[in-house]
Amino acid sequence: MARLREEYNKKYKKEIMKELGYKNPMQVPTLKKIVVNIGAGEVVSNHSALEEIVEMFRLITGQKPIVNKAKKAVSSFKIRQGQEIGVSVTLRGERMWEFFDKLVNVVFPRTKDFRGFKTKSFDGLGNISVGIEDHTVFVEIDPNQVSKVRSLQVTIVTTAKDDNEGKVLLDKFGFPFVKDVNRS
C-alpha cells in the first residue's frame, strides 16, 4: 500500500473528521484521481517530439499516456481536425497515491524559486490545478538527455464538496500552499 494512503487511513482521516465536524468517516474527502497533461503543439512542425513526450510521460507517471487529437481545425495555429496535439494520463488507485507522494515530497521541493500555491488555484469544488514549468524536476528524467524543457499541467481531483474541504485534505499531506501573513 502507498505510504500516503496508509497515513491517510490511519491518521489523517480521523483528524479531518474532527476538524470538519463529521460523524461518518464516509463524509471525509479523499483523493479521487490525478490528471497530468501537456499540450504538444510543436508536433505540427516536429513529428518526433510526440514520441519524446509520450516516453517522458511514461517515465514520470509509470503509465502509458493517451494521445489527444484536435477536435476542430484552427488555421492560425496550422492545426487540422484529428491532428495529435496533446498527451494526457489519468492516474487512479495506487499509482495516483505514489505519484501524489512524489509530487509533494520530491517534485515541489526541487522546483526552482518555488514559494507555494495560492488557494485561488481551487475550482470551487475542492479540486486544484497546478502547473509545473520544468519537467526535469522529476527524478526519472535525465536533464542531459532532454532536447527541450517542457511544462505540464497537473489536476488533483478530490471528493471534497468545496475548496475549504479540499484545502484541509491537502494540508494534511503537506501540500505547499502560500502562507497567509496577516499584518496588523
Secondary structure by P-SEA (a helix, b strand, c coil): ccaaaaaaaccaaaaaaaaaccccccccccccbbbbbbbccccccccaaaaaaaaaaaaaccbbbbbbbbcccccccccccccccbbbbbbccaaaaaaaaaaaccccccccccccccccccccccbbbbbbcccccccccccccccbbbbbbbbbbcccccaaaaaaaaaaacccccbbbbcc
